[in-house]
Amino acid sequence: MKIGQLSLDQEFMTSQNAGLFVNTMMGWPGVPSYDMPNGGPAYPLSALGVRLRAQITPSLTALAGVFDGNPLGNDPTNMHGTNFNVQNGALFIGELQYAVNGGGTASPGSDGLPGLYKIGVWYNTGSFADQRYDSNGLPLAASGSTGVAQQHRGNYSLYAVADQTIWQPDPEGSRALNVFARIMGSPGDRNLVSWSANAGLVLKKPFPGRDNDSLGVGLSYIRVGSHAAGYDQDGGNAVRSSETALELTYQYQVTPWWQIQPDFQYTIHPGAGQNPNNPLLSLRNTFVVGVRTNITF
């Protein structure tokens, strides 16, 4: 059991293999990032809560927790996390994890190809604004609208995560090919994003002599909720639909304490197809080249 200021992204909804990538959605996924208040209790935020973990069988683990539903509450200046606001609803979350052959990524001496599968659900008891209709049921973009969004009681999401090694030529070696996938959905009336997904491949030891290097290719996808898209239609704006990001990355272990990671990302329909500076227009696809370095000391 843990009690205190906790972050969900340390234990819930995680994918071991997705952690290699730079794109934000590979870490904390699109649905909680956009649909939980202030992105939920995930880095760089945390929230007051309690988490229980139980080892039901050697292969089956259960996680459950309840947290403050809004890590910032109504006070955006609460940057030190010492103002415990418990008036904005509670966030309940539960997850089951099933391990195959010891886990989700291969390691020297693994007995069979390991895998880790998770299913989960979260529910927030707070109030959530409709993305299209006002308090009288009229489109928010209509001339006679009250301008006050219709409120929905509660919000929720279902999700599933899979990490699986699909190739390991030498059980005593570090070379292995791992696949991962993560998908989650939420109601399209009260959320900007109705579902999101990640998938990819990670190759450990891609070249001889590079035991600690990793090569990865991944895809991230988010789908805009039906009411948010309807709001765009009502207002005559470019209609948001979806955003897809493709990523290619290579993590190079220079020394035991230093990594360099070049990264390439191509985004289709950035902004889900709408320019935030001019909602009448859409944005062109984007290509980004970057590099990340990690120093451990």
Secondary structure as UniProt FT lines:
FT   STRAND          2..6
FT   HELIX           8..10
FT   TURN            16..17
FT   HELIX           18..20
FT   HELIX           24..26
FT   HELIX           30..35
FT   HELIX           37..39
FT   TURN            43..44
FT   STRAND          47..55
FT   STRAND          60..68
FT   TURN            73..74
FT   TURN            76..77
FT   TURN            79..80
FT   STRAND          90..100
FT   TURN            101..102
FT   TURN            108..109
FT   STRAND          115..134
FT   TURN            135..136
FT   TURN            140..141
FT   TURN            143..144
FT   STRAND          149..167
FT   TURN            171..172
FT   STRAND          176..185
FT   STRAND          193..204
FT   TURN            208..209
FT   TURN            211..212
FT   STRAND          214..224
FT   HELIX           226..235
FT   STRAND          242..255
FT   TURN            256..257
FT   STRAND          258..268
FT   HELIX           270..273
FT   TURN            276..277
FT   TURN            279..280
FT   STRAND          286..295
//
